[in-house]
Amino acid sequence: MFKIFGRKSEDNKPDLLEITLQKPVDCLCDFTYNFYWQHNGEKLDPDWKVPDNNLTFGDLIEHLKKGGNLKINGNVGHRLCSSMGTDLVYFGGTGKEIPAGNVYVDGNVDTRMGISMTGGNIYVKGHVSEPMGNILEVKSDLKGYRKFRSITDIVSNGLKGDNPLGFKLLGNKLTINDETVKDTVGARLDVDFEIIVNGNVDLSTGILMRNGSVRVNGTAGKIQVPL
């Protein structure tokens, strides 16, 4: 259980948490806990246990914040990894980006995976429904899985050796041609960069951006309440 596909961490501490889902669960690894400040724990609380598991929603987040990884067996619901990689002010954080571990899904993922995501990686073995979030696909380094990274992370920190799929990064310009509909494109971007989307986007394009620009050569959805 606490191995990364056969490997242990160097300090022999658990590096991989593993959960199994009997049916899809929404808001797993959601750093906002389904926008906790709007419902004050009525819809989701960090202390709630993930259905059919002994770990809480908060356990998953804290593990990822420490650089640990998570493997999910089964199909996942909506808003997986929302705002992953962000130290949210509402919970006493800085509002800045922080390192995050990887999430591996052995199953399908429903809509809005990775909305406002700024760090970490998501690996998915099955289908990912649209609209997706603030993510792009790169060539996977893990057989049988698709790999996704945050648009904001790629723009801010570069490809880190990854090979683009459906987008180009040249100078201070990112051009997206992957024909997928996305939410929150460029979320929390704070570098002078131009993002060009050749296609349609959905909700909250450029939400909480402090620098840069997003140009959409297509239709765009409405702006939501800030994350």
TORKOL-4160 file (C-alpha; in steps of 0.2 Angstrom, whole numbers, padded with zeros to 4 digits, m for minus):
227
<pt num="1" X="0000" Y="0000" Z="0000"/>
<pt num="2" X="0014" Y="0012" Z="0004"/>
<pt num="3" X="0024" Y="0009" Z="m0011"/>
<pt num="4" X="0025" Y="0019" Z="m0027"/>
<pt num="5" X="0022" Y="0005" Z="m0040"/>
<pt num="6" X="0035" Y="m0006" Z="m0031"/>
<pt num="7" X="0046" Y="0008" Z="m0024"/>
<pt num="8" X="0048" Y="0015" Z="m0006"/>
<pt num="9" X="0053" Y="0032" Z="m0002"/>
<pt num="10" X="0071" Y="0034" Z="0003"/>
<pt num="11" X="0068" Y="0038" Z="0021"/>
<pt num="12" X="0056" Y="0023" Z="0022"/>
<pt num="13" X="0041" Y="0034" Z="0027"/>
<pt num="14" X="0025" Y="0031" Z="0018"/>
<pt num="15" X="0025" Y="0040" Z="0002"/>
<pt num="16" X="0010" Y="0033" Z="m0006"/>
<pt num="17" X="m0008" Y="0033" Z="0001"/>
<pt num="18" X="m0021" Y="0022" Z="m0008"/>
<pt num="19" X="m0039" Y="0022" Z="m0007"/>
<pt num="20" X="m0053" Y="0011" Z="m0016"/>
<pt num="21" X="m0069" Y="0019" Z="m0022"/>
<pt num="22" X="m0085" Y="0009" Z="m0023"/>
<pt num="23" X="m0093" Y="0023" Z="m0033"/>
<pt num="24" X="m0088" Y="0040" Z="m0039"/>
<pt num="25" X="m0084" Y="0053" Z="m0025"/>
<pt num="26" X="m0084" Y="0072" Z="m0029"/>
<pt num="27" X="m0070" Y="0084" Z="m0023"/>
<pt num="28" X="m0057" Y="0072" Z="m0019"/>
<pt num="29" X="m0040" Y="0081" Z="m0016"/>
<pt num="30" X="m0050" Y="0098" Z="m0017"/>
<pt num="31" X="m0039" Y="0110" Z="m0008"/>
<pt num="32" X="m0055" Y="0121" Z="m0006"/>
<pt num="33" X="m0065" Y="0107" Z="0001"/>
<pt num="34" X="m0079" Y="0112" Z="m0012"/>
<pt num="35" X="m0077" Y="0131" Z="m0008"/>
<pt num="36" X="m0079" Y="0128" Z="0011"/>
<pt num="37" X="m0081" Y="0147" Z="0015"/>
<pt num="38" X="m0098" Y="0146" Z="0005"/>
<pt num="39" X="m0106" Y="0132" Z="0015"/>
<pt num="40" X="m0096" Y="0131" Z="0031"/>
<pt num="41" X="m0094" Y="0112" Z="0031"/>
<pt num="42" X="m0112" Y="0108" Z="0027"/>
<pt num="43" X="m0107" Y="0100" Z="0010"/>
<pt num="44" X="m0089" Y="0094" Z="0014"/>
<pt num="45" X="m0078" Y="0095" Z="0029"/>
<pt num="46" X="m0060" Y="0090" Z="0030"/>
<pt num="47" X="m0064" Y="0078" Z="0045"/>
<pt num="48" X="m0076" Y="0068" Z="0034"/>
<pt num="49" X="m0070" Y="0051" Z="0030"/>
<pt num="50" X="m0069" Y="0047" Z="0011"/>
<pt num="51" X="m0084" Y="0034" Z="0008"/>
<pt num="52" X="m0078" Y="0016" Z="0011"/>
<pt num="53" X="m0061" Y="0022" Z="0017"/>
<pt num="54" X="m0053" Y="0026" Z="0034"/>
<pt num="55" X="m0044" Y="0041" Z="0028"/>
<pt num="56" X="m0052" Y="0058" Z="0028"/>
<pt num="57" X="m0053" Y="0071" Z="0015"/>
<pt num="58" X="m0041" Y="0081" Z="0025"/>
<pt num="59" X="m0029" Y="0067" Z="0026"/>
<pt num="60" X="m0027" Y="0067" Z="0007"/>
<pt num="61" X="m0024" Y="0085" Z="0006"/>
<pt num="62" X="m0011" Y="0086" Z="0020"/>
<pt num="63" X="m0002" Y="0071" Z="0012"/>
<pt num="64" X="m0001" Y="0079" Z="m0005"/>
<pt num="65" X="0005" Y="0096" Z="0003"/>
<pt num="66" X="0020" Y="0086" Z="0011"/>
<pt num="67" X="0024" Y="0079" Z="m0006"/>
<pt num="68" X="0016" Y="0062" Z="m0004"/>
<pt num="69" X="0007" Y="0053" Z="m0018"/>
<pt num="70" X="m0010" Y="0046" Z="m0019"/>
<pt num="71" X="m0017" Y="0031" Z="m0029"/>
<pt num="72" X="m0036" Y="0030" Z="m0031"/>
<pt num="73" X="m0043" Y="0014" Z="m0037"/>
<pt num="74" X="m0060" Y="0016" Z="m0046"/>
<pt num="75" X="m0070" Y="0030" Z="m0055"/>
<pt num="76" X="m0069" Y="0048" Z="m0048"/>
<pt num="77" X="m0082" Y="0061" Z="m0047"/>
<pt num="78" X="m0082" Y="0080" Z="m0051"/>
<pt num="79" X="m0068" Y="0093" Z="m0046"/>
<pt num="80" X="m0054" Y="0081" Z="m0043"/>
<pt num="81" X="m0038" Y="0091" Z="m0037"/>
<pt num="82" X="m0047" Y="0108" Z="m0037"/>
<pt num="83" X="m0034" Y="0121" Z="m0033"/>
<pt num="84" X="m0021" Y="0108" Z="m0030"/>
<pt num="85" X="m0004" Y="0116" Z="m0026"/>
<pt num="86" X="m0011" Y="0132" Z="m0019"/>
<pt num="87" X="m0009" Y="0138" Z="m0001"/>
<pt num="88" X="m0026" Y="0145" Z="0002"/>
<pt num="89" X="m0028" Y="0161" Z="0012"/>
<pt num="90" X="m0044" Y="0156" Z="0019"/>
<pt num="91" X="m0036" Y="0141" Z="0028"/>
<pt num="92" X="m0022" Y="0152" Z="0035"/>
<pt num="93" X="m0010" Y="0151" Z="0020"/>
<pt num="94" X="m0001" Y="0163" Z="0010"/>
<pt num="95" X="m0011" Y="0162" Z="m0006"/>
<pt num="96" X="0005" Y="0157" Z="m0016"/>
<pt num="97" X="0009" Y="0141" Z="m0025"/>
<pt num="98" X="0016" Y="0127" Z="m0015"/>
<pt num="99" X="0023" Y="0110" Z="m0020"/>
<pt num="100" X="0011" Y="0095" Z="m0021"/>
<pt num="101" X="0013" Y="0077" Z="m0024"/>
<pt num="102" X="0005" Y="0066" Z="m0038"/>
<pt num="103" X="m0012" Y="0059" Z="m0039"/>
<pt num="104" X="m0014" Y="0042" Z="m0049"/>
<pt num="105" X="m0032" Y="0037" Z="m0054"/>
<pt num="106" X="m0035" Y="0019" Z="m0060"/>
<pt num="107" X="m0052" Y="0023" Z="m0067"/>
<pt num="108" X="m0062" Y="0037" Z="m0075"/>
<pt num="109" X="m0063" Y="0055" Z="m0069"/>
<pt num="110" X="m0079" Y="0066" Z="m0071"/>
<pt num="111" X="m0079" Y="0084" Z="m0076"/>
<pt num="112" X="m0069" Y="0099" Z="m0069"/>
<pt num="113" X="m0053" Y="0089" Z="m0065"/>
<pt num="114" X="m0040" Y="0102" Z="m0060"/>
<pt num="115" X="m0049" Y="0118" Z="m0059"/>
<pt num="116" X="m0038" Y="0132" Z="m0053"/>
<pt num="117" X="m0024" Y="0119" Z="m0051"/>
<pt num="118" X="m0007" Y="0126" Z="m0049"/>
<pt num="119" X="0005" Y="0112" Z="m0045"/>
<pt num="120" X="0007" Y="0093" Z="m0044"/>
<pt num="121" X="0003" Y="0080" Z="m0057"/>
<pt num="122" X="m0012" Y="0070" Z="m0061"/>
<pt num="123" X="m0011" Y="0053" Z="m0069"/>
<pt num="124" X="m0027" Y="0045" Z="m0076"/>
<pt num="125" X="m0029" Y="0027" Z="m0083"/>
<pt num="126" X="m0046" Y="0030" Z="m0089"/>
<pt num="127" X="m0057" Y="0043" Z="m0097"/>
<pt num="128" X="m0057" Y="0062" Z="m0092"/>
<pt num="129" X="m0074" Y="0071" Z="m0095"/>
<pt num="130" X="m0075" Y="0089" Z="m0101"/>
<pt num="131" X="m0075" Y="0102" Z="m0096"/>
<pt num="132" X="m0058" Y="0099" Z="m0089"/>
<pt num="133" X="m0049" Y="0112" Z="m0078"/>
<pt num="134" X="m0033" Y="0122" Z="m0079"/>
<pt num="135" X="m0023" Y="0107" Z="m0086"/>
<pt num="136" X="m0014" Y="0101" Z="m0101"/>
<pt num="137" X="m0009" Y="0084" Z="m0106"/>
<pt num="138" X="0010" Y="0079" Z="m0108"/>
<pt num="139" X="0018" Y="0063" Z="m0114"/>
<pt num="140" X="0016" Y="0051" Z="m0099"/>
<pt num="141" X="0031" Y="0044" Z="m0091"/>
<pt num="142" X="0021" Y="0030" Z="m0083"/>
<pt num="143" X="0014" Y="0016" Z="m0095"/>
<pt num="144" X="m0004" Y="0015" Z="m0096"/>
<pt num="145" X="m0008" Y="0032" Z="m0088"/>
<pt num="146" X="m0011" Y="0049" Z="m0096"/>
<pt num="147" X="m0002" Y="0063" Z="m0087"/>
<pt num="148" X="m0009" Y="0081" Z="m0084"/>
<pt num="149" X="0000" Y="0096" Z="m0077"/>
<pt num="150" X="m0007" Y="0113" Z="m0072"/>
<pt num="151" X="m0006" Y="0127" Z="m0086"/>
<pt num="152" X="m0001" Y="0139" Z="m0073"/>
<pt num="153" X="0013" Y="0127" Z="m0067"/>
<pt num="154" X="0019" Y="0125" Z="m0085"/>
<pt num="155" X="0019" Y="0143" Z="m0089"/>
<pt num="156" X="0028" Y="0148" Z="m0073"/>
<pt num="157" X="0040" Y="0134" Z="m0071"/>
<pt num="158" X="0043" Y="0127" Z="m0089"/>
<pt num="159" X="0040" Y="0109" Z="m0096"/>
<pt num="160" X="0053" Y="0101" Z="m0084"/>
<pt num="161" X="0058" Y="0089" Z="m0098"/>
<pt num="162" X="0039" Y="0085" Z="m0102"/>
<pt num="163" X="0034" Y="0083" Z="m0120"/>
<pt num="164" X="0018" Y="0093" Z="m0125"/>
<pt num="165" X="0003" Y="0085" Z="m0132"/>
<pt num="166" X="m0009" Y="0097" Z="m0141"/>
<pt num="167" X="0000" Y="0113" Z="m0136"/>
<pt num="168" X="0016" Y="0123" Z="m0139"/>
<pt num="169" X="0027" Y="0133" Z="m0128"/>
<pt num="170" X="0038" Y="0146" Z="m0136"/>
<pt num="171" X="0046" Y="0161" Z="m0128"/>
<pt num="172" X="0033" Y="0169" Z="m0117"/>
<pt num="173" X="0018" Y="0162" Z="m0127"/>
<pt num="174" X="0008" Y="0146" Z="m0124"/>
<pt num="175" X="m0003" Y="0141" Z="m0138"/>
<pt num="176" X="m0016" Y="0127" Z="m0134"/>
<pt num="177" X="m0023" Y="0117" Z="m0149"/>
<pt num="178" X="m0029" Y="0101" Z="m0140"/>
<pt num="179" X="m0048" Y="0104" Z="m0144"/>
<pt num="180" X="m0054" Y="0101" Z="m0126"/>
<pt num="181" X="m0065" Y="0113" Z="m0116"/>
<pt num="182" X="m0057" Y="0119" Z="m0100"/>
<pt num="183" X="m0062" Y="0130" Z="m0085"/>
<pt num="184" X="m0051" Y="0142" Z="m0076"/>
<pt num="185" X="m0038" Y="0143" Z="m0089"/>
<pt num="186" X="m0023" Y="0153" Z="m0082"/>
<pt num="187" X="m0029" Y="0153" Z="m0064"/>
<pt num="188" X="m0018" Y="0162" Z="m0052"/>
<pt num="189" X="m0005" Y="0166" Z="m0065"/>
<pt num="190" X="0008" Y="0179" Z="m0059"/>
<pt num="191" X="0021" Y="0180" Z="m0074"/>
<pt num="192" X="0021" Y="0191" Z="m0090"/>
<pt num="193" X="0015" Y="0177" Z="m0102"/>
<pt num="194" X="0002" Y="0176" Z="m0116"/>
<pt num="195" X="m0009" Y="0161" Z="m0116"/>
<pt num="196" X="m0019" Y="0158" Z="m0133"/>
<pt num="197" X="m0033" Y="0145" Z="m0133"/>
<pt num="198" X="m0038" Y="0140" Z="m0151"/>
<pt num="199" X="m0055" Y="0134" Z="m0146"/>
<pt num="200" X="m0069" Y="0136" Z="m0133"/>
<pt num="201" X="m0067" Y="0137" Z="m0114"/>
<pt num="202" X="m0080" Y="0137" Z="m0101"/>
<pt num="203" X="m0080" Y="0145" Z="m0083"/>
<pt num="204" X="m0069" Y="0157" Z="m0075"/>
<pt num="205" X="m0055" Y="0160" Z="m0088"/>
<pt num="206" X="m0040" Y="0169" Z="m0080"/>
<pt num="207" X="m0048" Y="0169" Z="m0062"/>
<pt num="208" X="m0036" Y="0177" Z="m0049"/>
<pt num="209" X="m0023" Y="0181" Z="m0062"/>
<pt num="210" X="m0011" Y="0194" Z="m0056"/>
<pt num="211" X="m0001" Y="0196" Z="m0072"/>
<pt num="212" X="m0001" Y="0189" Z="m0090"/>
<pt num="213" X="m0016" Y="0187" Z="m0102"/>
<pt num="214" X="m0027" Y="0174" Z="m0110"/>
<pt num="215" X="m0034" Y="0176" Z="m0127"/>
<pt num="216" X="m0048" Y="0164" Z="m0132"/>
<pt num="217" X="m0051" Y="0161" Z="m0151"/>
<pt num="218" X="m0068" Y="0154" Z="m0147"/>
<pt num="219" X="m0082" Y="0156" Z="m0135"/>
<pt num="220" X="m0080" Y="0158" Z="m0116"/>
<pt num="221" X="m0091" Y="0155" Z="m0101"/>
<pt num="222" X="m0095" Y="0166" Z="m0087"/>
<pt num="223" X="m0085" Y="0171" Z="m0072"/>
<pt num="224" X="m0088" Y="0163" Z="m0055"/>
<pt num="225" X="m0085" Y="0168" Z="m0037"/>
<pt num="226" X="m0066" Y="0169" Z="m0035"/>
<pt num="227" X="m0058" Y="0153" Z="m0028"/>
